[in-house]
């Protein structure tokens, strides 16, 4: 999600988190075998969702 999209959601009181990954490319989260940082980033996203849902 772009910064602009995050701002628009936040203005509508939708919880958002913007994480800029300058060294990553589109769909990097699905390439954990080839991009080591993908697993870390996916774990961060999962932790954020667990926290949001109270798991």
KOLKOLZA-353898 format. One line per 2 residues: number of its first residue (from 1); their letters; for each residue x, z, y of N, C-alpha, C. Coordinates in nm, 2 decimals, always signed. Each point is the difference from the previous one (the first is absolute). Example, Ala and Ser with C-alpha at 12.3 -4.5 7.8 and 13.67 -1.06 7.14 Angstrom:
1	AS	+1.32:+0.78:-0.57:-0.09:+0.00:+0.12:+0.09:+0.00:+0.12; -0.04:-0.07:+0.11:+0.09:+0.00:+0.11:-0.08:+0.08:+0.11
END
This chain:
1	XX	+0.08:+0.00:-0.12:-0.08:+0.00:+0.12:+0.09:+0.00:+0.12; -0.03:-0.08:+0.10:+0.08:-0.01:+0.12:-0.03:+0.12:+0.09
3	XX	+0.09:+0.02:+0.10:-0.01:+0.11:+0.09:-0.13:-0.02:+0.08; -0.03:-0.13:+0.03:-0.13:-0.02:+0.08:-0.12:+0.04:-0.09
5	XX	+0.00:-0.04:-0.12:-0.11:+0.04:-0.09:-0.01:+0.15:-0.01; +0.11:+0.07:-0.01:+0.01:+0.15:-0.01:-0.07:+0.06:+0.12
7	XX	+0.04:-0.06:+0.12:-0.05:+0.06:+0.12:-0.16:-0.02:+0.01; -0.04:-0.12:-0.05:-0.15:-0.03:+0.00:-0.07:+0.10:-0.09
9	XX	+0.06:+0.02:-0.12:-0.07:+0.10:-0.09:+0.00:+0.14:+0.05; +0.12:+0.04:+0.06:+0.01:+0.13:+0.06:-0.10:+0.02:+0.11
11	XX	-0.03:-0.10:+0.08:-0.09:+0.01:+0.11:-0.14:+0.02:-0.06; -0.03:-0.04:-0.12:-0.13:+0.01:-0.06:+0.00:+0.13:-0.09
13	XX	+0.10:+0.08:+0.02:+0.02:+0.13:-0.08:+0.01:-0.02:-0.15; +0.07:-0.11:-0.04:+0.03:-0.03:-0.14:+0.14:+0.05:-0.02
15	XX	+0.03:+0.08:-0.10:+0.13:+0.06:-0.02:+0.10:-0.12:-0.04; +0.11:-0.01:+0.07:+0.09:-0.10:-0.03:+0.14:+0.06:+0.00
17	XX	+0.09:-0.07:-0.07:+0.15:+0.03:+0.01:+0.07:-0.13:+0.00; +0.09:-0.02:+0.10:+0.08:-0.12:+0.01:+0.14:+0.03:-0.04
19	XX	+0.05:-0.07:-0.10:+0.13:+0.01:-0.05:+0.07:-0.13:+0.01; +0.10:-0.01:+0.09:+0.08:-0.12:+0.02:+0.11:-0.01:-0.10
21	XX	+0.01:-0.10:-0.08:+0.10:-0.02:-0.10:+0.08:-0.13:+0.04; +0.09:+0.01:+0.09:+0.07:-0.12:+0.05:+0.07:-0.08:-0.10
23	XX	+0.05:+0.06:-0.11:+0.07:-0.07:-0.10:-0.08:-0.05:-0.12; -0.13:+0.02:+0.01:-0.09:-0.04:-0.11:-0.08:-0.13:+0.04
25	XX	-0.05:-0.07:-0.10:-0.07:-0.12:+0.02:-0.15:+0.02:-0.05; -0.08:-0.10:+0.02:-0.14:+0.01:-0.04:+0.00:+0.02:-0.15
27	XX	-0.09:+0.08:-0.05:-0.02:+0.03:-0.14:+0.11:+0.07:-0.07; +0.09:+0.07:+0.08:+0.11:+0.07:-0.06:-0.04:+0.11:-0.09
29	XX	-0.12:+0.06:+0.02:-0.04:+0.11:-0.09:-0.03:-0.05:-0.14; -0.02:-0.12:-0.02:-0.02:-0.05:-0.14:+0.13:-0.05:-0.07
31	XX	+0.11:+0.02:+0.07:+0.13:-0.05:-0.05:+0.10:+0.12:-0.03; -0.05:+0.11:-0.06:+0.08:+0.11:-0.02:+0.12:-0.02:-0.09
33	XX	-0.01:-0.10:-0.09:+0.11:-0.03:-0.08:+0.12:-0.07:+0.07; -0.03:-0.06:+0.11:+0.10:-0.07:+0.08:+0.03:+0.06:+0.13
35	XX	-0.09:+0.08:+0.06:+0.02:+0.07:+0.13:-0.01:+0.15:-0.02; +0.12:+0.07:-0.01:-0.01:+0.14:-0.03:-0.08:+0.08:+0.10
37	XX	+0.00:-0.03:+0.12:-0.08:+0.07:+0.10:-0.15:-0.01:-0.02; -0.04:-0.10:-0.07:-0.15:-0.02:-0.03:-0.06:+0.12:-0.07
39	XX	+0.07:+0.06:-0.10:-0.05:+0.11:-0.07:-0.02:+0.12:+0.09; +0.10:+0.03:+0.09:+0.00:+0.11:+0.09:-0.12:-0.02:+0.10
41	XX	-0.02:-0.12:+0.05:-0.10:-0.03:+0.09:-0.14:+0.02:-0.06; -0.01:-0.05:-0.12:-0.13:+0.01:-0.08:-0.03:+0.15:-0.03
43	XX	+0.10:+0.07:-0.03:-0.02:+0.15:-0.02:-0.05:+0.07:+0.13; +0.06:-0.04:+0.11:-0.05:+0.05:+0.13:-0.14:-0.03:+0.03
45	XX	-0.04:-0.12:-0.03:-0.14:-0.05:+0.02:-0.09:+0.08:-0.09; +0.04:+0.02:-0.13:-0.08:+0.08:-0.09:-0.02:+0.14:+0.04
47	XX	+0.11:+0.06:+0.05:-0.01:+0.14:+0.05:-0.09:+0.01:+0.12; +0.00:-0.10:+0.09:-0.09:+0.01:+0.11:-0.14:-0.01:-0.04
49	XX	-0.03:-0.09:-0.10:-0.14:-0.01:-0.05:-0.04:+0.13:-0.07; +0.09:+0.05:-0.08:-0.04:+0.13:-0.07:-0.03:+0.11:+0.10
51	XX	+0.08:+0.00:+0.11:-0.02:+0.10:+0.10:-0.13:-0.02:+0.07; -0.04:-0.12:+0.02:-0.12:-0.04:+0.07:-0.12:+0.04:-0.08
53	XX	+0.01:-0.03:-0.13:-0.11:+0.03:-0.09:+0.00:+0.14:-0.06; +0.10:+0.08:+0.03:+0.01:+0.14:-0.04:+0.03:+0.01:-0.15
55	X	+0.07:-0.09:-0.05:+0.04:+0.01:-0.15:+0.13:+0.08:-0.01
END
